[in-house]
Amino acid sequence: MPTIPLSASVGKDAVNKPADVRALKTRLNALGFNWIAADSAMGPETIRTIMLFQAIKNGFNVVADPRNDGKIDPNGESHLWLQAENAPRWGLLPAGSKLEGWINDELADTSDNHDFGADWLTNVLRAAGQTYLRDYVNAHPRASLIRVNDISMPRGGPTPAHATHQAGMCCDLKLPKLNGQAGGITYKDPSYDQLAARAMLEALWAQPQASRLFFNDPVLIAEGLCQAVSGHDNHLHFEIKPPVRVMTALRGRR
């Protein structure tokens, strides 16, 4: 686990000593937030990147939330998360596979670039995919896999396609079909596979970081598996929360 030395605050309305700024930006680069140069300059894009990092560790899906204040204080929560063993890493979500139980269809969609997110989301999808395979697909081998659609933009932040989806902590999932395919339907369509959808929701909720699921199927809502939100007849919206921060190496030095 890296130690990120900070002698004073960095970011928005902060002290911003050059050595501190460089240390912060070097760490952000190492975590995949590599669109800012690892130098000693503090500017609007670095502050926005700090806010994105804070949105992730706060579990928020809107970067401009005022609780993401763009400032990192020595030994404050943001500083501790930067040094955590399980600090969030930003990047392109992987493709998934049949063996993993989930597939990232967004990579094949060249019409937009909502392909990026926190590795925490990848980890949850992988775990959910394995649960779904074990608990449902093994007994229903022709069932659709979990199919991922929009995540977040390359640098996070606002997107014209969604009100949220800004911090790589949520994604859309296509609706499963009875023929093993997915997407292009609503829950009212006769080709919609409700049994597979239920199993997917159960697999997602089995993950400790699962936070919210939006989908308008009234049967699954009545079962407590999802919440109704306008515009969610034709897909699932899945959100996660941060894991418990791990600071093992620091504990070992006490």
C-alpha positions in Angstrom: 0.0 0.0 0.0 1.5 3.4 -1.0 2.1 6.2 1.4 1.0 9.5 -0.1 2.8 12.3 1.9 0.8 15.5 2.2 2.1 18.4 4.4 -1.0 20.5 3.7 -4.3 20.5 1.9 -4.5 20.1 -1.9 -7.2 20.8 -4.4 -9.9 23.5 -4.4 -9.3 26.5 -2.1 -6.3 24.6 -0.6 -2.7 25.3 0.2 -1.4 23.4 -2.8 2.3 23.1 -2.0 4.0 21.9 -5.2 5.4 18.7 -3.7 2.0 17.8 -2.3 0.2 18.4 -5.6 2.8 16.3 -7.4 2.3 13.4 -4.9 -1.4 13.6 -5.3 -1.4 13.6 -9.1 1.2 10.8 -9.3 -1.1 8.7 -7.1 -4.2 9.6 -9.2 -2.3 8.6 -12.3 -1.4 5.3 -10.8 -5.1 4.6 -10.1 -6.0 5.2 -13.7 -7.0 8.9 -13.6 -4.2 9.5 -16.0 -5.6 12.4 -18.1 -3.9 14.8 -15.7 -0.1 15.4 -15.9 1.8 14.2 -12.7 3.2 17.7 -12.2 2.9 20.4 -9.5 0.2 22.5 -11.2 -3.2 22.7 -9.6 -6.0 23.6 -12.1 -9.7 23.0 -12.9 -9.2 19.6 -14.5 -7.3 18.3 -11.5 -9.9 19.6 -9.1 -12.6 17.9 -11.2 -10.6 14.7 -11.1 -10.4 14.9 -7.3 -14.2 15.4 -7.2 -14.6 12.3 -9.4 -12.4 10.3 -7.0 -14.4 11.6 -4.1 -17.7 10.7 -5.8 -16.5 7.1 -6.1 -15.3 6.7 -2.6 -18.5 8.4 -1.4 -20.7 6.1 -3.4 -22.3 9.0 -5.3 -23.4 8.9 -9.0 -23.2 12.7 -9.6 -19.7 14.3 -9.5 -21.0 17.8 -8.8 -22.6 16.8 -5.5 -21.3 19.4 -3.0 -20.1 16.7 -0.7 -17.4 16.1 -3.3 -15.7 19.3 -2.4 -12.5 18.9 -4.5 -10.2 19.3 -1.5 -8.0 16.7 0.1 -6.8 17.3 3.7 -3.9 15.4 5.2 -5.2 12.3 7.0 -8.8 13.1 5.9 -11.1 10.5 4.4 -10.1 11.2 0.8 -6.4 11.0 1.7 -6.9 7.7 3.5 -8.8 6.3 0.5 -5.9 7.3 -1.8 -3.6 5.3 0.4 -6.0 2.3 0.9 -5.1 -1.1 -0.5 -8.4 -1.2 -2.2 -8.5 2.4 -3.5 -10.7 2.6 -6.5 -9.1 2.3 -9.9 -10.5 3.9 -13.0 -10.5 2.3 -16.4 -12.3 0.5 -19.2 -14.5 -2.2 -17.9 -13.5 -5.6 -19.2 -15.4 -7.6 -21.8 -16.7 -10.3 -19.4 -17.3 -13.8 -20.8 -19.7 -16.7 -20.9 -17.6 -18.4 -18.3 -17.9 -15.4 -16.0 -21.7 -15.2 -16.4 -21.7 -11.6 -17.6 -20.8 -9.8 -20.9 -20.0 -6.2 -21.3 -22.0 -5.3 -24.5 -21.0 -1.7 -24.2 -17.6 -2.4 -25.6 -19.1 -3.5 -28.9 -21.4 -0.4 -29.1 -19.4 2.2 -31.1 -22.2 4.7 -31.1 -21.2 6.1 -27.7 -18.4 5.8 -25.1 -20.0 4.9 -21.8 -17.4 2.2 -21.3 -15.5 3.3 -18.2 -15.9 2.9 -14.5 -14.4 2.0 -11.1 -12.9 -1.4 -10.7 -15.2 -1.9 -7.8 -18.1 -2.2 -10.2 -16.1 -4.8 -12.3 -15.5 -6.8 -9.1 -19.2 -6.8 -8.2 -20.3 -7.8 -11.7 -17.8 -10.7 -11.7 -19.0 -12.0 -8.4 -22.7 -11.6 -9.4 -21.9 -13.4 -12.7 -20.5 -16.4 -10.8 -23.5 -16.4 -8.4 -25.9 -16.3 -11.4 -24.1 -19.1 -13.1 -24.2 -21.3 -10.0 -27.7 -20.6 -8.9 -29.5 -20.3 -12.2 -27.7 -20.8 -15.5 -26.3 -24.2 -14.6 -29.9 -25.5 -14.4 -31.0 -23.3 -17.3 -28.1 -23.4 -19.8 -30.0 -21.6 -22.5 -30.7 -18.5 -20.3 -29.3 -15.1 -21.1 -26.2 -14.0 -19.3 -26.0 -10.7 -17.5 -25.5 -8.2 -20.3 -24.0 -4.8 -19.4 -24.9 -1.6 -21.2 -24.0 2.0 -20.4 -21.5 2.7 -17.6 -19.7 6.1 -17.5 -17.8 8.4 -19.9 -14.0 8.1 -20.2 -13.3 10.8 -17.6 -16.6 10.4 -15.7 -18.8 13.4 -15.1 -22.0 14.5 -16.8 -23.4 12.6 -19.7 -26.3 13.7 -22.0 -27.6 10.1 -21.9 -28.2 9.9 -18.2 -29.0 11.9 -15.1 -26.4 9.9 -13.1 -23.8 7.4 -14.5 -21.1 9.9 -13.7 -18.7 8.1 -11.4 -18.5 4.5 -12.7 -20.5 3.1 -9.7 -23.6 2.1 -11.7 -24.5 0.5 -15.0 -27.5 -0.5 -17.1 -28.3 -4.1 -17.8 -30.3 -5.4 -20.7 -33.5 -7.4 -20.2 -33.1 -11.2 -20.8 -35.1 -12.8 -23.5 -36.6 -16.3 -23.5 -34.3 -17.2 -26.5 -31.2 -16.5 -24.5 -30.5 -13.1 -26.1 -31.0 -9.8 -24.3 -32.1 -6.2 -24.9 -34.5 -4.4 -27.2 -37.7 -5.2 -25.2 -39.6 -4.1 -22.2 -40.9 -6.2 -19.3 -44.3 -6.2 -21.1 -42.9 -8.0 -24.1 -43.9 -11.7 -24.5 -40.3 -12.6 -25.2 -39.1 -11.2 -21.8 -37.7 -13.9 -19.5 -38.9 -12.9 -16.1 -37.4 -16.0 -14.4 -33.9 -15.1 -15.6 -34.4 -11.5 -14.6 -35.4 -12.5 -11.1 -32.3 -14.7 -10.9 -30.1 -11.8 -12.1 -31.6 -9.5 -9.5 -31.1 -12.1 -6.7 -27.4 -12.6 -7.8 -26.8 -8.9 -7.8 -28.4 -8.4 -4.4 -26.2 -11.3 -3.0 -23.2 -9.0 -3.4 -22.4 -6.9 -0.3 -21.8 -3.8 -2.3 -25.1 -3.9 -4.1 -26.9 -0.6 -3.3 -30.0 0.0 -5.6 -31.7 -1.6 -8.5 -34.3 0.2 -10.6 -36.6 -1.7 -12.9 -40.3 -1.4 -13.5 -41.5 -5.0 -13.6 -44.4 -4.8 -11.0 -44.0 -8.5 -10.0 -40.3 -8.1 -9.2 -41.0 -4.8 -7.4 -43.6 -6.6 -5.2 -41.0 -9.2 -4.3 -38.7 -6.4 -3.1 -36.1 -7.0 -5.8 -36.2 -3.5 -7.4 -37.7 -0.1 -7.3 -39.9 1.6 -10.0 -38.4 4.7 -11.7 -39.6 6.4 -14.8 -37.8 5.2 -18.0 -36.9 1.8 -16.7 -39.3 -0.4 -18.5 -36.7 -1.7 -20.9 -33.6 -2.1 -18.7 -32.3 -2.7 -15.2 -30.2 0.1 -13.5 -27.7 -1.3 -10.9 -25.8 0.8 -8.4 -23.1 -0.2 -5.9 -21.7 1.3 -2.7 -18.0 1.5 -1.7 -16.4 -1.4 0.1 -14.9 -1.2 3.6 -11.6 0.6 3.3 -8.6 -1.7 3.8 -5.5 -0.2 5.4 -3.7 -3.4 6.4 -0.2 -2.1 5.9 -0.8 1.0 8.1 -2.1 -1.3 10.9 1.0 -3.4 10.6 3.2 -0.4 11.4 1.5 0.6 14.6 
